[in-house]
Amino acid sequence: MAQDLWSGIFQAKVPPLPESLSFVGGKTALITGANAGLGRAASLQLAQRQISTLILAVRTRKNGEATKADILADPIVAALSTKPTILVYEVDLGRPSSVASFASSILAEIPTLNILLLNAAMVISTFKQSPEAENEIMFQVNYISNAILSVRLLPLLRSTAESCGQKSHLSIVGSRAQKHNDFIEHPIPDSMPIFAFLNDRKKFKVYKRYADTKTLVSMFVRELAKYVDPSVVTVNAVCPGMVKTTINDKQAAWIRVFIAAVFAVRARPVAVGARTLINAVAAGPEGHGQQMGDYQIWANKFLETEQGKKMQKRLWEETLALAEKEAPGSVQEAKLQA
Ligand SMILES: NC(=O)c1ccc[n+]([C@@H]2O[C@H](COP(=O)([O-])OP(=O)(O)OC[C@H]3O[C@@H](n4cnc5c(N)ncnc54)[C@H](OP(=O)(O)O)[C@@H]3O)[C@@H](O)[C@H]2O)c1
């Protein structure tokens, strides 16, 4: 009882990663949302652990360059005999055209990619559409853009594994908050495409949407993993727990006040939360297709239900159709057809 109360209030400790964990050996990692919060901390930890090339994918170049300078000035990184090469790329995950041109630039300019860490996400308290597409913005940023980037960059992760003789990693940052998703109580009717439902202002539930998008991430990862050999590319999602970042800064004022109080008691320092991301991009095949919660596999029970499995299939089909529409040939190139 006392233990339940304790774990309800406080989070479990995330032990330090083994000192021996290293990304040495000419590896390249790409991180989205690399200029803030968990993405920034994970980028630093990859650099400290001797990644060779770090691609900071950011919305604003200036912020990316500032992060690059901070990483290179870090005492551990500065003391390395070989400093990482840090490249800054711009991408706005809210704009499909930006995602498409970013993916094309990476494919054209980056010869190998060992780690793809799709970390960026957002939370707001209103219905807003992507400036280009009619997609609801959290659905666009947290789910659609991550799925599209996974499809586009999977061939590069595969070819890198072949040329390096070591498996690659694709991790999407999810959240255990997905257990509060709305699909359990209010399934999307079969008569309506999932994308159309989620983009319908009248169906939008503000306090459910973040959890819904993170559920979609888990569904996508589960389905994607079926098409990918884990000894070539390990695919997973990861939840870092509650972490002191600015993710809630764009929420309504009263939510920010409430969350700040909860964060003060419960949230982890960002460097501690970022360990879980580093663990995910170094994980073995046991977590393939799964979401990690801290260092362990964590399951959303809804995904095991018939309703969840059916929705996962529908989501997969709609997602691949969009990927194909946005980049013809990409689905076949990623070998994602049955
Ligand atoms: N913090 C937590 O308690 C917690 C818990 C569970 C899961 N997570 C997950 O952890 C991941 C990182 O979140 P965080 O807490 O580190 O949040 P954060 O501090 O708000 O950082 C989010 C990052 O995503 C970027 N981003 C947001 N919208 C973007 C867009 N349209 N295009 C490109 N980049 C965009 C931000 O860029 P700008 O700086 O340009 O805005 C920022 O770099 C997210 O997937 C989040 O859902 C966080």
The ligand as an SDF file (V2000), in Angstrom:
LIG
                    3D

 48 52  0  0  0  0  0  0  0  0999 V2000
    8.9840   15.7770  -20.8890 N   0  0  0  0  0  0  0  0  0  0  0  0
    8.2400   14.7520  -20.5450 C   0  0  0  0  0  0  0  0  0  0  0  0
    7.7770   14.6250  -19.3830 O   0  0  0  0  0  0  0  0  0  0  0  0
    7.9350   13.6780  -21.5560 C   0  0  0  0  0  0  0  0  0  0  0  0
    7.2720   12.5210  -21.1080 C   0  0  0  0  0  0  0  0  0  0  0  0
    7.0270   11.5030  -22.0310 C   0  0  0  0  0  0  0  0  0  0  0  0
    7.4010   11.6660  -23.3480 C   0  0  0  0  0  0  0  0  0  0  0  0
    8.0200   12.8070  -23.7470 N   0  0  0  0  0  0  0  0  0  0  0  0
    8.4060   12.9160  -25.1460 C   0  0  0  0  0  0  0  0  0  0  0  0
    9.7660   13.2730  -25.2430 O   0  0  0  0  0  0  0  0  0  0  0  0
   10.0100   13.9170  -26.5010 C   0  0  0  0  0  0  0  0  0  0  0  0
   10.8170   15.1750  -26.2930 C   0  0  0  0  0  0  0  0  0  0  0  0
   10.0290   16.0710  -25.5530 O   0  0  0  0  0  0  0  0  0  0  0  0
   10.6310   17.1420  -24.5440 P   0  0  0  0  0  0  0  0  0  0  0  0
    9.9780   16.8980  -23.2300 O   0  0  0  0  0  0  0  0  0  0  0  0
   12.0980   17.1760  -24.6490 O   0  0  0  0  0  0  0  0  0  0  0  0
    9.9790   18.4680  -25.1520 O   0  0  0  0  0  0  0  0  0  0  0  0
   10.5690   19.9010  -25.4900 P   0  0  0  0  0  0  0  0  0  0  0  0
   11.5690   20.3230  -24.4850 O   0  0  0  0  0  0  0  0  0  0  0  0
    9.3710   20.7400  -25.7280 O   0  0  0  0  0  0  0  0  0  0  0  0
   11.3230   19.6420  -26.8730 O   0  0  0  0  0  0  0  0  0  0  0  0
   10.5820   19.3390  -27.9980 C   0  0  0  0  0  0  0  0  0  0  0  0
   11.4510   19.4680  -29.2300 C   0  0  0  0  0  0  0  0  0  0  0  0
   10.6330   19.1470  -30.3560 O   0  0  0  0  0  0  0  0  0  0  0  0
   10.7710   20.1850  -31.3010 C   0  0  0  0  0  0  0  0  0  0  0  0
    9.5870   20.3910  -32.1130 N   0  0  0  0  0  0  0  0  0  0  0  0
    8.3240   20.6520  -31.6920 C   0  0  0  0  0  0  0  0  0  0  0  0
    7.5350   20.8680  -32.7550 N   0  0  0  0  0  0  0  0  0  0  0  0
    8.3130   20.7530  -33.8600 C   0  0  0  0  0  0  0  0  0  0  0  0
    8.0880   20.8880  -35.2380 C   0  0  0  0  0  0  0  0  0  0  0  0
    6.9010   21.2260  -35.7360 N   0  0  0  0  0  0  0  0  0  0  0  0
    9.1210   20.6770  -36.0860 N   0  0  0  0  0  0  0  0  0  0  0  0
   10.3420   20.3650  -35.6220 C   0  0  0  0  0  0  0  0  0  0  0  0
   10.6260   20.2420  -34.3150 N   0  0  0  0  0  0  0  0  0  0  0  0
    9.6170   20.4440  -33.4420 C   0  0  0  0  0  0  0  0  0  0  0  0
   11.0540   21.4330  -30.4740 C   0  0  0  0  0  0  0  0  0  0  0  0
   11.6250   22.4180  -31.3130 O   0  0  0  0  0  0  0  0  0  0  0  0
   11.5270   23.9960  -30.9460 P   0  0  0  0  0  0  0  0  0  0  0  0
   12.5660   24.2120  -29.8700 O   0  0  0  0  0  0  0  0  0  0  0  0
   11.8310   24.6720  -32.2150 O   0  0  0  0  0  0  0  0  0  0  0  0
   10.1420   24.2520  -30.4470 O   0  0  0  0  0  0  0  0  0  0  0  0
   11.9940   20.8680  -29.4460 C   0  0  0  0  0  0  0  0  0  0  0  0
   13.2870   20.7880  -29.9660 O   0  0  0  0  0  0  0  0  0  0  0  0
    8.6310   14.1410  -27.1080 C   0  0  0  0  0  0  0  0  0  0  0  0
    8.3660   13.1240  -28.0440 O   0  0  0  0  0  0  0  0  0  0  0  0
    7.7050   14.0100  -25.9150 C   0  0  0  0  0  0  0  0  0  0  0  0
    6.3990   13.6390  -26.2960 O   0  0  0  0  0  0  0  0  0  0  0  0
    8.3040   13.8200  -22.8830 C   0  0  0  0  0  0  0  0  0  0  0  0
  1  2  1  0
  2  3  2  0
  2  4  1  0
  4  5  1  0
  4 48  2  0
  5  6  2  0
  6  7  1  0
  7  8  2  0
  8  9  1  0
  8 48  1  0
  9 10  1  0
  9 46  1  0
 10 11  1  0
 11 12  1  0
 11 44  1  0
 12 13  1  0
 13 14  1  0
 14 15  2  0
 14 16  1  0
 14 17  1  0
 17 18  1  0
 18 19  2  0
 18 20  1  0
 18 21  1  0
 21 22  1  0
 22 23  1  0
 23 24  1  0
 23 42  1  0
 24 25  1  0
 25 26  1  0
 25 36  1  0
 26 27  1  0
 26 35  1  0
 27 28  2  0
 28 29  1  0
 29 30  1  0
 29 35  2  0
 30 31  1  0
 30 32  2  0
 32 33  1  0
 33 34  2  0
 34 35  1  0
 36 37  1  0
 36 42  1  0
 37 38  1  0
 38 39  2  0
 38 40  1  0
 38 41  1  0
 42 43  1  0
 44 45  1  0
 44 46  1  0
 46 47  1  0
M  CHG  2   8   1  16  -1
M  END
$$$$
